[in-house]
Amino acid sequence: MDLETEQYHRREHRRSANPEYLAALLAPLRVRDQSAVLDVGCGTGYVSAYLARTHRLRRNLGLDLEAAALDMALELNPEAGQIGWFRASAESIPLADASVDHVICRVVLPLCDVTKAVAEISRVMKPQGTALLMLHSWTYYLRWISWNPSRWKRSAAGLISTGLGAWFNLTGQQLHLRVGGRSLGQTYQTQARMRAILRRHGMSAFATVAKPEFGLYARRRS
């Protein structure tokens, strides 16, 4: 993990490992003792650690694609021994069908194949299980755009991602571009497009949240 990525993860941990914030964020999921909970894209593991402190879970699982992020999760959370950490992609979750009661997925979908990831989340959830899907709103990538010439690369990435997001939300198809050897495929999400994808994979949104972050709460149908 490079220094910039490590600093990002540590900032995110300091910002989000807040019990009051996490209690409010997770409340609509109605997590109960003896549930099985999966955090997809767990990063430094603060959600799983919070649940380890507040619930007696049957399974408490944290998944991330970055091995270095999982190493930081072990380092930063005293409760790490109560959590099952594993490295995997949101598009290919190595768990059995209908094996978890609740899924938390904080700002992972914008970075991957949204439809594949939703299909996997739906597959591993039990009927009537609930999920929290934190997303990027349409304004997210616009904030990358600057008139400062020294930030032209980030501005270009913001413009491209905004365009890719517009195409995705209009058509349901994600495009992935390669620019200078770098893959660009991030998208923003809209409620309408996400609700359509959820319906296609046996889920329905039962609540939305706009602040402090944009997201949907969804339930797996029987």
Summary of the structure (lengths in Angstrom):
residues: 222
radius of gyration: 17.3
end to end distance: 40.9
largest distance: 54.0
contacts: 710
relative contact order: 0.13
helix: 45%
strand: 24%
